[in-house]
Amino acid sequence: MDNKEKLCKVYRELSKEERDLINNIKDQGAALLDLFDLSICGEGYAIDIAKSSIETGIMWAVKHVVRDMPNKK
């Protein structure tokens, strides 16, 4: 077994509640990023780091729902 096979996870079907939660996380994150783009923040290193951190947070929140959230059946 090579390393790639060890890292592959089996995907599971997400419930409607989980899909809705993921969509809500992504929508709220996009709204926050839009706020930065529409505001008078301007451009710069600090705002770029802030945007990148928000994107990373969204990614990890979605990953939590997909991988780590307890299944409620």
Residue pairs with C-beta under 8 A, 6 or more apart in sequence:
9 67
14 22
14 65
14 66
15 71
15 72
17 72
18 65
18 66
18 69
21 65
22 62
22 65
22 66
25 58
25 61
25 62
25 65
26 58
26 62
29 54
29 55
29 57
29 58
29 61
32 54
33 51
33 54
33 55
36 47
36 50
36 51
41 47
